[in-house]
Amino acid sequence: MTTEFRRAPDDNFTGLRDFDYPPSYLDWEGLRMHYVDAGPADGPVCLLLHGMPTWSYLYRTMIPALVRSGHRCIAPDHMGFGRSDKPTDPSWYSIGRHAEVLSSLILALDLDRITLVCQDWGGPIGLAQTVHLRDRFERAVVMNTWLHHDTTAYSAATRSWQRNWEPGGMFARGRFDPGYLLALSAGHGGTDVMNAMVGGPAAELPPEADAMRRGFSAPFAGLPDDALTGAHRFPASIPIDGSNRANAAAQTYVRSQLKASGLTFHFIWGAADDIFTVESGREWANELGATFAEIPTAGHFLQNTHGPEIADLIVARIAEE
């Protein structure tokens, strides 16, 4: 059966600041998955995973420092995001399928000596790889993410985020523009930017902030609303209050396997995040015997605002092992 999808035109990605990497693609069951491949082909791999509603552009200020340290950076876009194809059928999307596509990329590129770097939905999708493809990984750098378990307490901000994607919610009422969300999260703008985020008139931003906004808006610019189907499905997949039982069970299993995996863990946490609080990150790091670095002024999208600092921390942590 043919999967219907939307594909962002190449022109959407022309001239993005700090992100001039040539695109690479994996063909997967008739769909095209985009990834950045930068750095020495024989270097140890940093597998850089984004979450919702971002794409590999999130790592634009981290990749140069990691490449300078000798790493090969592989930064894929989940299906439905970035330069990857965007299936329009909501039933196409599941966290298990996202994980399967990522496994296919790891195997197709024959990646090993991998340092997983994950945030947001990159956590559940990426940490599953460290269990199912364990021999290919050396360590994981965990940032502002989670894995569901029996005593997970979802924050009020997480619950509000999910509700806002449900029918009648803020993001379901109009056309959602992730560029303005990332601008807001980085401290730019107010009501005008909030309105632009949900389909209102374009808002004026300072040049630097607008260049960043354009980068995060590029994957959906000019496409029909159904190109955002993947963005709608991620919030609906959060296993709150007994929902999404298969997803909850899969995450609980992966979490149960991490401590015994022998993998080295380093946590880097944006302490100003009200989605995944610094307390939850520290508790999880202690559970795994991991190092923990807190960035007090960083929020949920910490790569966007503190990328060079995070890259330096990753390089330092690896050197200290």
Contacts in CASP RR format, 6 or more apart in sequence:
PFRMAT RR
TARGET T0000
AUTHOR 0000-0000-0000
METHOD contacts of the structure
MODEL  1
MTTEFRRAPDDNFTGLRDFDYPPSYLDWEGLRMHYVDAGPADGPVCLLLH
GMPTWSYLYRTMIPALVRSGHRCIAPDHMGFGRSDKPTDPSWYSIGRHAE
VLSSLILALDLDRITLVCQDWGGPIGLAQTVHLRDRFERAVVMNTWLHHD
TTAYSAATRSWQRNWEPGGMFARGRFDPGYLLALSAGHGGTDVMNAMVGG
PAAELPPEADAMRRGFSAPFAGLPDDALTGAHRFPASIPIDGSNRANAAA
QTYVRSQLKASGLTFHFIWGAADDIFTVESGREWANELGATFAEIPTAGH
FLQNTHGPEIADLIVARIAEE
3 29 0 8 1.000
3 30 0 8 1.000
3 31 0 8 1.000
3 87 0 8 1.000
3 89 0 8 1.000
3 92 0 8 1.000
4 87 0 8 1.000
4 88 0 8 1.000
4 89 0 8 1.000
5 31 0 8 1.000
5 85 0 8 1.000
5 86 0 8 1.000
5 87 0 8 1.000
5 88 0 8 1.000
6 85 0 8 1.000
6 86 0 8 1.000
6 88 0 8 1.000
6 223 0 8 1.000
6 224 0 8 1.000
6 226 0 8 1.000
6 227 0 8 1.000
7 32 0 8 1.000
7 85 0 8 1.000
7 86 0 8 1.000
8 82 0 8 1.000
8 83 0 8 1.000
8 86 0 8 1.000
8 218 0 8 1.000
8 219 0 8 1.000
8 220 0 8 1.000
8 221 0 8 1.000
8 223 0 8 1.000
8 227 0 8 1.000
10 23 0 8 1.000
12 218 0 8 1.000
12 219 0 8 1.000
12 221 0 8 1.000
12 222 0 8 1.000
13 19 0 8 1.000
13 23 0 8 1.000
13 83 0 8 1.000
13 218 0 8 1.000
16 57 0 8 1.000
16 60 0 8 1.000
16 211 0 8 1.000
16 214 0 8 1.000
16 215 0 8 1.000
16 218 0 8 1.000
17 60 0 8 1.000
17 211 0 8 1.000
17 212 0 8 1.000
17 215 0 8 1.000
18 60 0 8 1.000
18 61 0 8 1.000
19 57 0 8 1.000
19 60 0 8 1.000
19 215 0 8 1.000
21 36 0 8 1.000
21 37 0 8 1.000
21 38 0 8 1.000
21 63 0 8 1.000
23 34 0 8 1.000
23 36 0 8 1.000
23 83 0 8 1.000
24 34 0 8 1.000
24 35 0 8 1.000
24 36 0 8 1.000
24 37 0 8 1.000
25 32 0 8 1.000
25 33 0 8 1.000
25 34 0 8 1.000
25 35 0 8 1.000
26 32 0 8 1.000
26 33 0 8 1.000
26 35 0 8 1.000
26 76 0 8 1.000
26 101 0 8 1.000
26 104 0 8 1.000
26 105 0 8 1.000
26 108 0 8 1.000
27 33 0 8 1.000
28 79 0 8 1.000
28 101 0 8 1.000
28 104 0 8 1.000
31 79 0 8 1.000
31 84 0 8 1.000
31 85 0 8 1.000
31 87 0 8 1.000
32 84 0 8 1.000
32 85 0 8 1.000
33 76 0 8 1.000
33 77 0 8 1.000
33 79 0 8 1.000
33 84 0 8 1.000
33 85 0 8 1.000
33 101 0 8 1.000
33 105 0 8 1.000
34 56 0 8 1.000
34 76 0 8 1.000
34 77 0 8 1.000
34 82 0 8 1.000
34 83 0 8 1.000
34 84 0 8 1.000
35 56 0 8 1.000
35 74 0 8 1.000
35 75 0 8 1.000
35 76 0 8 1.000
35 77 0 8 1.000
35 105 0 8 1.000
36 56 0 8 1.000
36 59 0 8 1.000
36 63 0 8 1.000
36 73 0 8 1.000
36 74 0 8 1.000
36 75 0 8 1.000
36 76 0 8 1.000
37 72 0 8 1.000
37 73 0 8 1.000
37 74 0 8 1.000
37 109 0 8 1.000
38 63 0 8 1.000
38 67 0 8 1.000
38 72 0 8 1.000
38 73 0 8 1.000
38 75 0 8 1.000
39 67 0 8 1.000
39 70 0 8 1.000
39 71 0 8 1.000
39 72 0 8 1.000
39 73 0 8 1.000
40 67 0 8 1.000
40 70 0 8 1.000
40 71 0 8 1.000
40 72 0 8 1.000
41 72 0 8 1.000
42 72 0 8 1.000
43 70 0 8 1.000
43 71 0 8 1.000
43 72 0 8 1.000
43 113 0 8 1.000
44 70 0 8 1.000
44 71 0 8 1.000
44 72 0 8 1.000
44 113 0 8 1.000
44 114 0 8 1.000
44 115 0 8 1.000
44 138 0 8 1.000
45 71 0 8 1.000
45 72 0 8 1.000
45 73 0 8 1.000
45 74 0 8 1.000
45 111 0 8 1.000
45 112 0 8 1.000
45 113 0 8 1.000
45 114 0 8 1.000
45 115 0 8 1.000
46 66 0 8 1.000
46 71 0 8 1.000
46 72 0 8 1.000
46 73 0 8 1.000
46 74 0 8 1.000
46 114 0 8 1.000
46 115 0 8 1.000
46 117 0 8 1.000
46 314 0 8 1.000
47 74 0 8 1.000
47 75 0 8 1.000
47 76 0 8 1.000
47 106 0 8 1.000
47 111 0 8 1.000
47 114 0 8 1.000
47 115 0 8 1.000
47 116 0 8 1.000
47 117 0 8 1.000
47 126 0 8 1.000
47 129 0 8 1.000
48 56 0 8 1.000
48 59 0 8 1.000
48 62 0 8 1.000
48 63 0 8 1.000
48 73 0 8 1.000
48 74 0 8 1.000
48 75 0 8 1.000
48 117 0 8 1.000
49 75 0 8 1.000
49 76 0 8 1.000
49 102 0 8 1.000
49 116 0 8 1.000
49 117 0 8 1.000
49 118 0 8 1.000
49 119 0 8 1.000
49 122 0 8 1.000
49 123 0 8 1.000
49 125 0 8 1.000
49 126 0 8 1.000
50 56 0 8 1.000
50 58 0 8 1.000
50 59 0 8 1.000
50 75 0 8 1.000
50 77 0 8 1.000
50 78 0 8 1.000
50 81 0 8 1.000
50 119 0 8 1.000
50 120 0 8 1.000
50 121 0 8 1.000
50 122 0 8 1.000
51 58 0 8 1.000
51 78 0 8 1.000
51 81 0 8 1.000
51 119 0 8 1.000
51 120 0 8 1.000
51 121 0 8 1.000
51 122 0 8 1.000
51 234 0 8 1.000
52 81 0 8 1.000
52 120 0 8 1.000
52 121 0 8 1.000
52 231 0 8 1.000
52 234 0 8 1.000
52 235 0 8 1.000
53 81 0 8 1.000
53 176 0 8 1.000
53 178 0 8 1.000
53 181 0 8 1.000
53 216 0 8 1.000
53 231 0 8 1.000
53 234 0 8 1.000
54 81 0 8 1.000
54 120 0 8 1.000
54 178 0 8 1.000
54 182 0 8 1.000
54 216 0 8 1.000
54 301 0 8 1.000
54 304 0 8 1.000
55 77 0 8 1.000
55 78 0 8 1.000
55 81 0 8 1.000
55 82 0 8 1.000
55 83 0 8 1.000
55 84 0 8 1.000
55 216 0 8 1.000
55 219 0 8 1.000
56 75 0 8 1.000
56 76 0 8 1.000
56 77 0 8 1.000
56 82 0 8 1.000
57 82 0 8 1.000
57 215 0 8 1.000
57 216 0 8 1.000
57 218 0 8 1.000
58 119 0 8 1.000
58 301 0 8 1.000
58 303 0 8 1.000
58 304 0 8 1.000
59 73 0 8 1.000
59 75 0 8 1.000
59 117 0 8 1.000
59 303 0 8 1.000
59 307 0 8 1.000
61 303 0 8 1.000
61 307 0 8 1.000
61 308 0 8 1.000
61 311 0 8 1.000
62 117 0 8 1.000
62 303 0 8 1.000
62 307 0 8 1.000
62 308 0 8 1.000
62 310 0 8 1.000
62 311 0 8 1.000
63 73 0 8 1.000
63 75 0 8 1.000
64 311 0 8 1.000
65 308 0 8 1.000
65 311 0 8 1.000
65 312 0 8 1.000
65 315 0 8 1.000
66 73 0 8 1.000
66 311 0 8 1.000
66 314 0 8 1.000
66 315 0 8 1.000
67 73 0 8 1.000
69 315 0 8 1.000
71 115 0 8 1.000
74 105 0 8 1.000
74 109 0 8 1.000
74 111 0 8 1.000
76 84 0 8 1.000
76 102 0 8 1.000
76 105 0 8 1.000
77 83 0 8 1.000
77 84 0 8 1.000
77 219 0 8 1.000
78 84 0 8 1.000
78 98 0 8 1.000
78 101 0 8 1.000
78 102 0 8 1.000
78 121 0 8 1.000
78 122 0 8 1.000
78 125 0 8 1.000
79 85 0 8 1.000
79 86 0 8 1.000
79 87 0 8 1.000
79 93 0 8 1.000
79 97 0 8 1.000
79 98 0 8 1.000
79 101 0 8 1.000
79 230 0 8 1.000
80 86 0 8 1.000
80 87 0 8 1.000
80 93 0 8 1.000
80 227 0 8 1.000
80 229 0 8 1.000
80 230 0 8 1.000
80 231 0 8 1.000
81 219 0 8 1.000
81 230 0 8 1.000
81 231 0 8 1.000
82 218 0 8 1.000
82 219 0 8 1.000
83 219 0 8 1.000
86 219 0 8 1.000
86 223 0 8 1.000
86 227 0 8 1.000
86 228 0 8 1.000
86 229 0 8 1.000
86 230 0 8 1.000
87 93 0 8 1.000
87 229 0 8 1.000
87 230 0 8 1.000
88 226 0 8 1.000
88 227 0 8 1.000
88 229 0 8 1.000
89 229 0 8 1.000
90 229 0 8 1.000
90 230 0 8 1.000
90 232 0 8 1.000
90 233 0 8 1.000
92 229 0 8 1.000
93 229 0 8 1.000
93 230 0 8 1.000
93 233 0 8 1.000
93 234 0 8 1.000
93 237 0 8 1.000
94 237 0 8 1.000
94 247 0 8 1.000
95 121 0 8 1.000
95 124 0 8 1.000
95 125 0 8 1.000
95 237 0 8 1.000
95 247 0 8 1.000
95 250 0 8 1.000
95 251 0 8 1.000
96 125 0 8 1.000
96 128 0 8 1.000
96 247 0 8 1.000
96 250 0 8 1.000
98 121 0 8 1.000
98 125 0 8 1.000
99 124 0 8 1.000
99 125 0 8 1.000
99 126 0 8 1.000
99 128 0 8 1.000
99 129 0 8 1.000
102 125 0 8 1.000
102 126 0 8 1.000
102 129 0 8 1.000
103 129 0 8 1.000
103 132 0 8 1.000
103 133 0 8 1.000
106 114 0 8 1.000
106 129 0 8 1.000
106 133 0 8 1.000
106 136 0 8 1.000
107 133 0 8 1.000
111 136 0 8 1.000
112 135 0 8 1.000
112 136 0 8 1.000
113 136 0 8 1.000
113 138 0 8 1.000
114 136 0 8 1.000
114 137 0 8 1.000
114 138 0 8 1.000
115 137 0 8 1.000
115 138 0 8 1.000
115 139 0 8 1.000
115 140 0 8 1.000
115 141 0 8 1.000
115 314 0 8 1.000
115 318 0 8 1.000
116 126 0 8 1.000
116 127 0 8 1.000
116 129 0 8 1.000
116 130 0 8 1.000
116 137 0 8 1.000
116 139 0 8 1.000
116 140 0 8 1.000
116 141 0 8 1.000
117 140 0 8 1.000
117 141 0 8 1.000
117 143 0 8 1.000
117 314 0 8 1.000
118 125 0 8 1.000
118 126 0 8 1.000
118 127 0 8 1.000
118 140 0 8 1.000
118 141 0 8 1.000
118 142 0 8 1.000
118 143 0 8 1.000
118 145 0 8 1.000
119 143 0 8 1.000
119 144 0 8 1.000
119 145 0 8 1.000
119 301 0 8 1.000
119 302 0 8 1.000
119 303 0 8 1.000
120 144 0 8 1.000
120 145 0 8 1.000
120 300 0 8 1.000
121 145 0 8 1.000
121 234 0 8 1.000
122 145 0 8 1.000
123 142 0 8 1.000
123 145 0 8 1.000
123 146 0 8 1.000
123 147 0 8 1.000
124 145 0 8 1.000
124 146 0 8 1.000
124 147 0 8 1.000
124 148 0 8 1.000
124 247 0 8 1.000
124 250 0 8 1.000
124 251 0 8 1.000
124 254 0 8 1.000
127 140 0 8 1.000
127 142 0 8 1.000
127 147 0 8 1.000
127 254 0 8 1.000
127 255 0 8 1.000
127 258 0 8 1.000
128 250 0 8 1.000
128 254 0 8 1.000
129 136 0 8 1.000
129 137 0 8 1.000
130 137 0 8 1.000
130 140 0 8 1.000
130 258 0 8 1.000
130 261 0 8 1.000
130 263 0 8 1.000
131 253 0 8 1.000
131 254 0 8 1.000
131 257 0 8 1.000
131 258 0 8 1.000
131 261 0 8 1.000
134 261 0 8 1.000
134 263 0 8 1.000
137 263 0 8 1.000
138 263 0 8 1.000
138 264 0 8 1.000
139 263 0 8 1.000
139 264 0 8 1.000
139 265 0 8 1.000
139 266 0 8 1.000
139 318 0 8 1.000
139 321 0 8 1.000
140 263 0 8 1.000
140 264 0 8 1.000
140 265 0 8 1.000
140 266 0 8 1.000
141 265 0 8 1.000
141 266 0 8 1.000
141 267 0 8 1.000
141 268 0 8 1.000
141 314 0 8 1.000
141 317 0 8 1.000
142 265 0 8 1.000
142 266 0 8 1.000
142 267 0 8 1.000
142 268 0 8 1.000
142 281 0 8 1.000
142 284 0 8 1.000
142 285 0 8 1.000
142 290 0 8 1.000
143 267 0 8 1.000
143 268 0 8 1.000
143 269 0 8 1.000
143 270 0 8 1.000
143 302 0 8 1.000
143 303 0 8 1.000
143 310 0 8 1.000
144 269 0 8 1.000
144 270 0 8 1.000
144 273 0 8 1.000
144 275 0 8 1.000
144 276 0 8 1.000
144 299 0 8 1.000
144 300 0 8 1.000
144 302 0 8 1.000
145 276 0 8 1.000
146 152 0 8 1.000
146 276 0 8 1.000
146 280 0 8 1.000
146 284 0 8 1.000
147 251 0 8 1.000
147 252 0 8 1.000
147 254 0 8 1.000
147 255 0 8 1.000
147 258 0 8 1.000
148 239 0 8 1.000
148 247 0 8 1.000
148 248 0 8 1.000
148 251 0 8 1.000
148 252 0 8 1.000
148 255 0 8 1.000
149 251 0 8 1.000
149 252 0 8 1.000
149 255 0 8 1.000
149 256 0 8 1.000
150 252 0 8 1.000
153 280 0 8 1.000
154 238 0 8 1.000
154 240 0 8 1.000
155 274 0 8 1.000
155 275 0 8 1.000
155 276 0 8 1.000
155 277 0 8 1.000
156 274 0 8 1.000
157 274 0 8 1.000
157 275 0 8 1.000
158 238 0 8 1.000
158 240 0 8 1.000
158 275 0 8 1.000
158 276 0 8 1.000
159 240 0 8 1.000
161 235 0 8 1.000
161 238 0 8 1.000
161 275 0 8 1.000
162 235 0 8 1.000
162 236 0 8 1.000
162 238 0 8 1.000
162 240 0 8 1.000
163 169 0 8 1.000
164 170 0 8 1.000
164 171 0 8 1.000
164 172 0 8 1.000
164 235 0 8 1.000
165 171 0 8 1.000
165 172 0 8 1.000
165 232 0 8 1.000
165 235 0 8 1.000
165 236 0 8 1.000
166 172 0 8 1.000
166 236 0 8 1.000
170 198 0 8 1.000
171 198 0 8 1.000
171 232 0 8 1.000
172 232 0 8 1.000
173 198 0 8 1.000
174 198 0 8 1.000
174 199 0 8 1.000
175 198 0 8 1.000
175 199 0 8 1.000
175 225 0 8 1.000
175 228 0 8 1.000
176 197 0 8 1.000
176 198 0 8 1.000
176 199 0 8 1.000
176 228 0 8 1.000
176 231 0 8 1.000
177 196 0 8 1.000
177 197 0 8 1.000
177 198 0 8 1.000
177 199 0 8 1.000
177 217 0 8 1.000
177 220 0 8 1.000
178 216 0 8 1.000
178 217 0 8 1.000
178 219 0 8 1.000
178 220 0 8 1.000
178 231 0 8 1.000
179 197 0 8 1.000
179 212 0 8 1.000
179 213 0 8 1.000
179 214 0 8 1.000
179 215 0 8 1.000
179 216 0 8 1.000
179 217 0 8 1.000
180 193 0 8 1.000
180 194 0 8 1.000
180 196 0 8 1.000
180 197 0 8 1.000
180 203 0 8 1.000
180 213 0 8 1.000
180 217 0 8 1.000
181 197 0 8 1.000
181 216 0 8 1.000
182 212 0 8 1.000
182 213 0 8 1.000
182 216 0 8 1.000
182 301 0 8 1.000
182 304 0 8 1.000
183 189 0 8 1.000
183 193 0 8 1.000
183 205 0 8 1.000
183 209 0 8 1.000
183 210 0 8 1.000
183 212 0 8 1.000
183 213 0 8 1.000
184 190 0 8 1.000
184 193 0 8 1.000
184 194 0 8 1.000
184 197 0 8 1.000
185 299 0 8 1.000
185 300 0 8 1.000
185 301 0 8 1.000
185 304 0 8 1.000
185 305 0 8 1.000
186 209 0 8 1.000
186 212 0 8 1.000
186 301 0 8 1.000
186 304 0 8 1.000
186 305 0 8 1.000
188 205 0 8 1.000
188 206 0 8 1.000
188 209 0 8 1.000
188 213 0 8 1.000
189 203 0 8 1.000
189 205 0 8 1.000
192 203 0 8 1.000
192 204 0 8 1.000
193 203 0 8 1.000
193 205 0 8 1.000
195 201 0 8 1.000
195 203 0 8 1.000
196 202 0 8 1.000
196 203 0 8 1.000
204 210 0 8 1.000
205 213 0 8 1.000
212 304 0 8 1.000
220 227 0 8 1.000
220 228 0 8 1.000
236 244 0 8 1.000
237 244 0 8 1.000
237 247 0 8 1.000
238 244 0 8 1.000
239 245 0 8 1.000
239 247 0 8 1.000
239 248 0 8 1.000
239 251 0 8 1.000
242 248 0 8 1.000
258 265 0 8 1.000
258 288 0 8 1.000
259 287 0 8 1.000
259 288 0 8 1.000
264 290 0 8 1.000
264 321 0 8 1.000
265 285 0 8 1.000
265 288 0 8 1.000
265 289 0 8 1.000
265 290 0 8 1.000
265 291 0 8 1.000
266 290 0 8 1.000
266 291 0 8 1.000
266 293 0 8 1.000
266 313 0 8 1.000
266 314 0 8 1.000
266 317 0 8 1.000
267 281 0 8 1.000
267 282 0 8 1.000
267 284 0 8 1.000
267 285 0 8 1.000
267 290 0 8 1.000
267 291 0 8 1.000
267 292 0 8 1.000
267 293 0 8 1.000
268 293 0 8 1.000
268 295 0 8 1.000
268 302 0 8 1.000
268 310 0 8 1.000
268 313 0 8 1.000
268 314 0 8 1.000
269 276 0 8 1.000
269 278 0 8 1.000
269 281 0 8 1.000
269 282 0 8 1.000
269 292 0 8 1.000
269 293 0 8 1.000
269 294 0 8 1.000
269 295 0 8 1.000
269 298 0 8 1.000
269 302 0 8 1.000
270 278 0 8 1.000
270 294 0 8 1.000
270 295 0 8 1.000
270 296 0 8 1.000
270 298 0 8 1.000
270 299 0 8 1.000
270 300 0 8 1.000
270 302 0 8 1.000
270 306 0 8 1.000
271 278 0 8 1.000
271 294 0 8 1.000
271 295 0 8 1.000
271 296 0 8 1.000
271 297 0 8 1.000
271 298 0 8 1.000
271 299 0 8 1.000
272 296 0 8 1.000
272 297 0 8 1.000
272 298 0 8 1.000
272 299 0 8 1.000
273 298 0 8 1.000
273 299 0 8 1.000
273 300 0 8 1.000
273 302 0 8 1.000
274 300 0 8 1.000
275 300 0 8 1.000
276 300 0 8 1.000
278 294 0 8 1.000
281 292 0 8 1.000
282 292 0 8 1.000
282 294 0 8 1.000
284 290 0 8 1.000
285 291 0 8 1.000
285 292 0 8 1.000
286 292 0 8 1.000
291 317 0 8 1.000
293 313 0 8 1.000
293 317 0 8 1.000
295 302 0 8 1.000
295 306 0 8 1.000
295 309 0 8 1.000
295 310 0 8 1.000
297 305 0 8 1.000
297 306 0 8 1.000
298 305 0 8 1.000
298 306 0 8 1.000
299 305 0 8 1.000
302 310 0 8 1.000
303 310 0 8 1.000
END
